[in-house]
């Protein structure tokens, strides 16, 4: 018999238990993380510092947004004449700064609580190699994983003030040229001396050894007297000695290269800065991620720092050139696109880097690599799918995984025309299909075997997300097998999939509930009498529903723009699924790692403005400002309401009820936090949103491409006067596509050059030109001839049936 909902509720891993995993601390590093219960932003500030704090108006607004089932903030933004823009969403929430870890491990990933940025240069498509986890406030560099070898940076009169520890005196961390993995910082110590730090990681010349290159410049030109120091604590618990400009252990391994002028004692390298000199003093050090035996002779100086910066920039610009970036007329969007691609090319299928989430999770990992493939990195996509193929979380969670493996193998084939992945792994893919067929044949409800709901919800269910994804995968691979000439496999499993589809659709119909307002609730737990959530994120099961149900939608449980799909959107909008266009979850937070699947559903149902809303709010509030780091979840309400153990509202091991949104705020609370950052899947949301705005491939429930929608959801100011949108050789299931849109809207014209792909016939080809409000489409010319297939109400031109190169002119009044 199946477990009832009440039993599933009791099996949910509560937050207090979920955050009880322990982070190991390496014997090589004895630096303790910040104590649980502290607000890290106040730890390093001198007495009397006027730290930023949240106003009562801000807190009241957040509480109202969290306790209202509709996205009231999103509605406010959408009501503006210009629609969503970065500037009109960025002030709704304070920035993210803290990186939250399981409470039993100290509560934070780093000494100061500030997030780190992974820097590296992978030499293989899906292997990151050594990575320098560089804390964004300039305080610390960690080797590969939290708890490993760590170096710390201190400044101040006695060299005891950890760099960046007073966030009030720290500039917003930035990346070189806006996107390259080179950290740029300014920090003012307690004496008022300003320091500039540049930090990056690249290979030591002539080797594959990855090392951090750091430059710190102290500006003491405004001080008349006194003393200051820059101190590098090379490691917490290691025995080193100096040989020339290197610090080494007794085994001859080099831990650090450094510039002249320092004294060394007890693993501390100290530069004493005499303020009477009045001016700027720069120091340099080079820190291999892993200590190096037989290290080459190199010099830590300005020339070497500059060369390292150039080498890192060249490496990553070359990697980006291997793909197909989307060019839009907004620099912040371009910077985010480039940097998130850099991050995900470093992490690839790993959920994170440097912490307990450096692991695979089949749905999230596959979705991220799917997105990477659509940006032209198809070699990485293929290798990642190969890496993921044998990986599983266990027999009770395999159906969702099987669906992901089958659907993405089929997707890779359609995207590239390359059959090698499927041919080389045909036995594995056939075994997955056979497994699903056997489950279907033996299941009493003609579905698939009940599986564990998710990682954190232990009860077994007929999961909409699991069966829907598995069915979509089985139908997709059967269709591709037919294309590849594997007719016996195709015939066998198409029949299985068709029968499973019949019973699945029946289970969905029997389980779904239409509410009084006409909206449609589709349960995750099919045939289980799951009731609609009238405030989706207010309960644990409702919160998890909001995460995983998106996979059922993206697997075509409802056909695009069907009455069921429209009624489903109404339920999502009216009952608390979204806040500022992002997925809203329990305890006052957002968690958008599965929002990619919702974004596909929105795009297929022509929710253009909602996609734009999601894009700008993910940029402003789902990631860190200017450095684009995301975590699995981020708080919107009080830190202690989301993470009561880490912020001292509960004790580890005791019953834990998070404080209410109204009462959970700390008096000095300002910055927000994110859980176990960085996060490749959450990076993928922004990238997929941007792609969907410019290229949306609508498929049927077999994954077969049906229509191609171009520029359907662009922000309207992207087609303001003189602006241009460019897509060059971007992969699609119909073949690579290129187009350029150039606005001359001041003179009532927009020009488009389009190369229509021809590898696979396009059932429907449509182009939308979302120009600024106040202009109406009145006429279209294609290749110099009048063209009548357009809809001025939606700014959409229907190009179905046209091929080759198209020169399109749209006229307005």
N, C-alpha and C positions, 0 to 999 in steps of 0.2 A: 504493500500500500504506500501511497505517497505521503510525505510529511505535510501536515497542514501548515498554514501561514504562521500560526502561533508557535509551532515548533521551530520554524525557520527564524522567527524573531529571536528566540532564545539562543539560537546558534550563531547569531551575528557577533563578530568580534568587535566589541565596543571600543571606542577611541582610546579609553584609558589602558586597554590591553594592547591595542594595535600599536601604540607608541612605546611598548615596553622592550623592544629589541635593543640589544646592547651593542654599541660600537666598540670594537677592539682597539686598544692603544698599543702601538708597537713599542718594544723595549728601546728602540732607537730614539724615541721622542717622549719625554715626560711632561710636556706642557699640557696642563689641564684645560679643558674647554671651559667656557664661562659657566658659572653656577646656574642651575635651574632656578627660575623664579625672578631673575633680574631682568630689567629692561636694558639690553646691551647698549643702546644709544646713549645712555647717561654714564656708563662706566668710566670712560677715559676723560671726562671733562673736568676742568678745575672748578672749585666751588664758585657759585655765583654766575655760572655760564647760563645765558638765556637760550636754553634749548627750545626748538620749535615744539609746540603742543597743539593738539586738535581743539578747535573751538566747540562750544556747546551747540552752535548752529550746525557744524559739520556732523557731530555725533547724532543729533536728532534727525538729520537728513538721512544718515546711514540706517538708523533704526527703522525709519519709515520705509525706506526702500527694501529692507530685508524682511519686513513684516507685511508687505503688500504683495499680493499674488501676481499682479501685473507688473511689467517692467516700466515703472513710472519714469525712471530716469531715461530709459531708451525712448519712451514716447516723447519726452521733452525734446530730446535731440532730433528725433525724426520730424517733429513739428517745425523746426527751424527752416526758413526758406532755402538755405543752402544744403540742408540735410546734414548727416554726420561728417565732421572733419576732425582732425586731430586736435586742433585748438579748442573746439567747442565740447570736447569730452575730457580733456586731460585733467581738469581741475575737480572732477567729481570725487576723486579718491587721492589720498596721499601716496607717495611712491613706495615701491617694494625695496627693502634693504636687507632684511634678515633671512638667513638660510636655516630653516628649522630641521632638527634631527630628532630621532626618537629620544624621549625624555630621559630614559635610564642611561643613555650614553652622554648626557651632559646638556641636552636640549638644543644645541646649536652645532653647526658643522665646523665652525672656526672659533678662534680665540675671542674675537670681538663680536661674534654673532653675524657679521656681514658675509654675504654670499661670496663664493669664489667663481672664477672664470677658468675653464680648462684651456690651456694652451699646449699645442703639439703640432707635429707634422707627420701624419701617417704615411708609411711607405707602402702599405698594402691597401686594397680597396675597402676592406671592412675590419682592419686591425688598427686600433689607434696608436699603438706603440706607447712609449713613455709620455706622460702628460704632467705638466706643471700646473697644479691647482693654485691659481694666483688670486689671493683674496682682494676683492675690489676696492677695499680701503687702503691697500698698500701695506698691510700689517704683517703678512705671512705668505709663504710659498710652501705648499705641501706636495710631496712626491707621490703621484699616482692615486692615492686613496687616503681619505681622512683617517688619522691615527698613525700614518706612516711618518717617515723622516720629514721634519718640518724646520724651516728657517724663519726667523722672526726679525722684524726691523723696528728699531726704536730711535727716537730723536729726543730733543729737549736739553735742558741745562745739564742734566746728569746722565742722559742717554737712557732714561727709564720710562719714557712716555711712548707707548706703542704707536707706531705710525697710524694715523687715521682713527685712533680710538675715540676721539671726541668728534662725533659726526657733525656737530654744529660747525666745526672748523674745517670740514672736508668739502672740497668741491665735488660736484656730481661726477662720478667716474665716467670717463669717455674712452672711446676707441679711436685709434689713429685713422684719420680720413673718414671717420664716422662708422666704419665697418670692419677694419682689419683687426686681428687679434693682438693688438698692442695697447696696453693700458696706459692712460695718461691721467695724472692726478695732481692736485695741489692741496697742501695741508699746512695749517698754521698751528705751531705748538703753543704751549702755555705762555711762553715769553713773547709771542707775537712774531717769531721767525717763520718765514714761509718756505716750504720745501716743494719742489716739483719732482715727481717720480715717473719714470717710464719703465715699463716692464713688459717683456715678451719672451717667447720661447722659440728657438730655432736650433738647427744642427750646428755643432762646433765645426768650424771649417775643416774640410778633409775627412770628416767622420760622419756616421749616422747618429752620433750621440746628441740627444736633445738636452738643451740647457737653457735656463732662464738667464737673460741678459737684463741687468737692472742698472739704471742711472738715477742717482738722487742728487739734486742740486739744491743747496741751502742758500737762500737769499737773506743775508744779514746786513744789507746795505743801510737799513733804517735804524740799526742798533748801534749805540755809541760805545758800549762796553759790555762785558759779561762773557759767558762761556756757553757753548753748545756742543753737542756731540751727535754723531750718527753711529748707531751700534747695530751690528748684524749678529744675532745669536744664530750661529750656523746650524746647530742641532741641540736638542734638549739634553741628551745623555750620551755623548760620544767623546772619545779621547783622541784629539787631533794635535798635530804639530805643524809648524810653519816651515816650508821650504821655498824660499824666494817669494814669488807672488801666489803661492798655492798653499792651501790647508789640506793636510793628508792624514790618513790613519796609519796605524802600524803595519797594515797589509799593503801599503803603497797606493791606496785608492785616493783619488782627489775629490774633495767635497766642494771646493770653492777656489776660484781665481779672484784676485782683488787688485785694485789700483793702489799706487803708493800712498804712504802717509798714515797708515793704520798701525795700531798696536794690537797684539793678539794675546789673549789669556783666557783659559777655561772655556773654550769654544766660542768666545765673544771676540769679534773684530770691532775695534773702536776707532773712529776718526774724531779727534778733538778739533773743534773749529774755534779759532780765536776771533772774537767779534771785532777786535780792534783793527783788523784788516779792512773792514768795510767793503763788502762786495759779495760775489757769488763763489761758492765752492762746490765742485762736483766730485762725486765718488762713483766708482763703478765696480760691479762684481758680476761674476759669471758662475752660475750654480747648476752643475749637471743634475738632472732629475734623479739619476742613479749614480752613486759614486763610481768613478772611472779608474780602472787600473791602466797603467802605462799611458797616462793622459798626455796629449800633445802639449807643447809649449805654446801658449797664446797669451796675449796681453789684454788686460781689462782696461779699456780707455775709450775716449770719445769716438775715435776712428772705428774701433771694433764694434761699439754700440750702434753706430750709424750703419755699418755694414750688416750687422745682424738684423736691424730693422728692415733694410733693403732686401735681405735674403728672405725674411718672413713674408714680406709684402709680395715679393716675386713668386714665392711658392704658392701662396693662397690665391693670388690673381690668376696664376696659371691653372690652378685647380678649378676656379670658377669659370674660366674660359672653356673648359671641357664640357660645360653644360649649356643650357639655353635660358639665360636670364630674361625676365620680362621687364621691359623698360617703360616706366611710367613717369609723369612729370611731377614727382614729389620726392625730394631728396631723403626725407626720413623713411619713407616706404622703401626706397632703393637701398638705403643703408641696412635696414632691418632684413630685407630679402637676402642681401649678400652675406650678412653675418650669420643669420640662421642657417643658411646653406653651409657655411663654414663649420658651424657647430655640429650640424647633422652629418656632414662628411667626416667629422672627427668621431662622433658617437656611433654613427650608422644605426644598426638595429638595437643597440644597447639603450635601455630606457633612460639611463643617466650615466655619468662618469664620476668616479671618486667616492662613491658612497654605497650604501646597502642596495640601492636601485641599479647598480651597474650589473644588469642582468637582462634576460629576454622576457618579454611578455608578448605572446604571439600576436594578438590583435593589434596592440599598439605598435609593436615593432614592424609588422607587415604594412600597416597603414603609413607609417613614416617613410618606409622605403618605397612604397607606391608613389608618394609625393616626390621623393628624390628622383625617381624615374621620370616623372612628368616634367621635371626641370632639366632633363637631358642626360642625367647621370645613370644611364641604363646599365652600364657595366657594374656599377655599385648595386643597383637594384637586383640584378641577376645574382651576383655573388652573395648578397644578403639573403635572398630567398633560398639559396643553396645552404648557407650556414644555418638558417632557421629550420630547414626541413626535418632534421632528426630530433629537434628540441620539443619537449612537451612538459607540461606541468602535472601530468598524470592522467590515468585512465578516466577519472571522473570529471575531467575538464577538457577532454580531447575533441569533442564535437565542434566547439567554437574554433579550436585550433585547426582541425581538419578543413573546416570551411575557409579559413584564412589561407591555408596552404594551397588548396585547390583553386580558389578564386583568383589569388594573386599569380599563380603559375599561368592561368589562362589570360590574365590581364597583361603579364609580361609578353606573352606571345602576341597578343593583339596590338600592343603598343609598339613592338619592334619587328614583328614578323619572323622572329628568331625561334625555331622550334627546339633548339638544343637543350634547354633546361628541362623541358617535358620529356624529350626523348631519352636523355641521360638518366632520368629518375622515373621512368615509366612504371617500374615495378612498385615503387613507393606510392606514386599517385594512384595506381590501380588498387593497391591494398587499402588506401584510405576510402576509396569509393566502395570497395567490397565491404569494409567495416560498416559504412553507413547503410548499405543495402541489407546486411545481416541484422542490424539494429531495427531497421524499418520492418523487416519481415517478422521479427519476434515481439515487437512492442504491442501491448494490448490495445493501445489507442492508435496504432498504425503511424506513430510519429517516430522519434528516435529515443533512445534510452534517456531516462532522467539523469541530469548531470548536476554537479555542484554549481550553485548560482554564480559565485565569483570567488576571488581570493579571500574575501573577508566575510562573505555570507555563505555559510557551510551547507545549508539545506539543499537537497536535490529537487530539481524542478524540470518541467518541460519549458525550457527557456526560450522565449521569443528570439533573443539575441543569438542563442546557440543553434537552435534548429533553423532559424531563418538564414544565418550565415552559412551553415552546413549545406542547406538546400541550394542557396545561391552558388556556392562553390561547386556542388555536384552538377547543377545545370550548366554552369560556365565551362567546366572541364569537359563535359559531354559534348557541348557545342564545338569546342576547340578540337577535340579528338576527331569529330566529323570533318572539320576543315583539314586536319592533318592526314586524313585517310585511314585513321584507326577506327574503321566502321564497326567492328565487332564490339569494341569497348563502348563506342558511342551508342550503339543500338541497345546494349545491355543496360547501361546506366541512365540513358534518357528515359527508358521505361520506368526505372526505379524512381527517378526524380519527378516524373510526371505524376506518379501515384502519390509520392510523398507530398507534392505540391497540393494535391486535392485534399488530403487529410490535414495538412498544415493550414490551408485556407479555412477549412471547416472549423478547426480548433480556434483560430483567431476570431472568426465570426461568432462562434459560440461563447467566447470568453470576453469579447469587447463590450463596452457599455457606452451608450449615447446619453450624455447629460442633458439636463433641462434646457441649457442654452444652445444645444445642437452640437457641441464639441464631442469628440470621440476619444475615449480612453481605451488604449490597447494595453493589456497587462503584459508584464514580462513573464509571469508565472502562469502559463496557459493551463486551462481546465482546473484552476485552483481557486476560483471565486475571489480573485484579487480585486479589491474595491478601488475606485478612483481616488487619487490623492487630491484633496481640495486645496492643499497648500503643499506642493510637491516636495520641497526640500525640508519641511518641518519635521519629518520622521526619517529614521534610518532607511527603511525600505523605500520610501518615496525618493530619497536622495540617491540610492543605488539604482532605482528605476530610471531616474533621469540620466544616469550615466549610460547604462547598457541598452536601454530601449532604442537608442539611436542606431545601433547595429541592425535591429529589425527593420527600421525605416529605410536605411541605406541599402538593405538587401531586397528592397522592393516588396515588402509586405503589402504596400499599396502602390498602385501605379501613379506616376506623376500627374498632378492636377486632376486626379479623380475626386469624387465627392468625399471619399474616406480620407484622402490625403489632406484636403482642405479642412475637414473637420478635426483632423489630428493637429494641424497647425493651430487651430483655434484653441485646442486644449493646452498646447505648449505655451501659447501666449497669455492665456487667461488664468493659469493655475500655478505659475511660479517656476517654470522651467528656466527662464532667462532673467539675467540682470545685466543691464548695459550690453545686451547682445551676447553674453557669455553664459555658460552653464552654471546654474546656481545650485549649491549643495548645502548640506547640513552645517549647523554651527556658524553660519555667517560667512560663507566662503564661496569661491568659484573653483571649479575643477573642469578644465576644458580639454583634457587629454582625449576624450571621446567626442568632442565637439566637431571634429572633422566629419564624422558620420552625419551629424545634424546639419552641417554646412552643405553636404551633398544633397540632403533632402530639401533644404531651403532653396538651393540652386535649381534643382529639378522642378520645383514648384514656383519658380520665378519670384522669389522673395528678395529682390535686388537691394532694396534699402536696408533690410535686415542684415544682409551680408556685409554691406558697407559699415553698418553699425558695429558688427562683430569685429571687423578688421581694425578699425581705429581704437576700439576699446581693448582689444587684445594687445595692441601696440602700447597703449597708454597705461593699462592696468593689469594686464596678464603677464607682463614681463618688466624687468628693470629698465629704468630710463637710460637711454644712450648706450647700454651694453647688452640688452636684449636677452637676458637670462630668465628662463622660466622654471618653475617648479611644478610638481604634480598638482598641488592646490595652493591657493593664496587666500589669505583672509581679507574680508571686506569689513566685517564688524570687528569687535575688540579682539586683540591678540589672545587674551585669556579665554574668550568664548570658543575660539577655534582650537587653541592649544593650552588647555588648563594646566597640564602637568608642567610644560616647559615654562610657563609664565606664573607659576606659583599659586594658581587658584585651587589646585588639588594636590594631594600627596600620592606618590607612587605606591601602588599596592592597595590603596584604599578605594572605597566606592567613589565614583567621580561623576558629578553632575556639573557640566560647564556653567559658568555664570551667564545670566541673561544678557542680551544685547544692550539693554538699558543700563545694566549695573556692572558690566565686565570691563569698562574702560579704566586704564591706569591714568593717573593724573598727568604723567609726562609722556604719554603714548603719542607717537607721531607716525613713524615709518611702519609699513606693513611687512609681513613675512611670507615666505613660500616654503613648501615642504620638499626636502631632498632634491634640490636643484643641482645642475641643470636638468631639463627634461626634453628629450628628443621629440616625443609625441606632441607635447604642447607647442614646441617650435613648429611642428608640422601643421598645426592649425593655421597659423598666420600664413604660411607658405601656400597651403591649399586654398584658403580664402582668396588670396591674391590671384591664384591660378583660376579659380572658379569665376572670378569677376571678369576675366579676360577670355577664358576658354572653358566651356562646360560641355562635356560629352555625355549626352543622355543615353542610357542603355535600357534594354528590357530586363526582365527578371532572369534571363540567361546570361547576362553580361554582354550581350551583343550590342554593338554601337548602333544607335538609331538616328540621332540628330546631333548637330554641332551648333552651339550657340556662342557667338563671338561678341565680346565687350558688353555682355548683358547687364553687368552690375557695377560699372565703373562709377566712382564719385563724379558728380556733375562738373566740378571745377577742373577735372582732368582734361576737359574739352573746352576750357576757356581759351580766349584768343591767343594764338601762337603756340599752344601746347601740343605735344605729340605723344602718342602711345605706339610702342613698337614691339612686335612679337616676331622672332626670327627662328625658324626651324625648330619649333617647339613640338615635341612628340605628341601625337594623338593616335587613337585607334584607326583613324582614316588615313594616316600618314602625316609627315611633318607639315606644320602650317606656319605661314609667315603672313603678317599684315602690318600695315602702318596707317594710323589715323592721324591726320594733321588738321588742326582747327584753324579756320579763318572766320570764326563766327562773328567777328566784328563786321565782316562784310557778307554775313549770312551764307557762309559756305563751310562745309567740312569735306575734305578729300580723303579717300581710302584707297590704298593699293593692297590687293589681296591675291595671294597665290592659293588656289583651292587645292587641297590634297586629293590624291586620286588612287591611293592604294586600295581602299575599300569604298564602295559606293556610299554616299551620304543620303540618308532618307530625307532629312530636312536640314537646310543650311540657312541660318539667320544671323543678321548683324544688327546690333543696336547701337545707336549713337546718342548717349545721354549727355546732351548739351546743357549749359546753364539754363535755369528757369527763365521763361519769358520769350523763348524762341520756339516756333512751330515748324515742323518739317512739312514742306510744301511740294517738293519735287525731287526726283532722283534720276541721275543719268548713269548708265553702266556702259563702259567702253564707247562713250560719245553718243549713246542713243538714249532717248527717254525710256524710263523703266517705271512701271506702274505698281509693282508688287511691294507696297510699303504701307505701314500703319502709322499715321501721324500722331495718333493718341498714345502710342507706346514707343515712338521713335525707332521702330523696328523695320528692317528691310529684309524681305524674304528672297534669298538668292538660290533657293532649291532648284537643282537641275543645271545650274551654271558651273562651268569648269574652267580650268586654266587660269590665266592672269586676268584679274578684273580691276579696271580703273573706275572707281565709283566717286561720283560727286553728289553730295546731298545739299539741297537748297532750303533756306529757312526764311521766315519773315518774323 
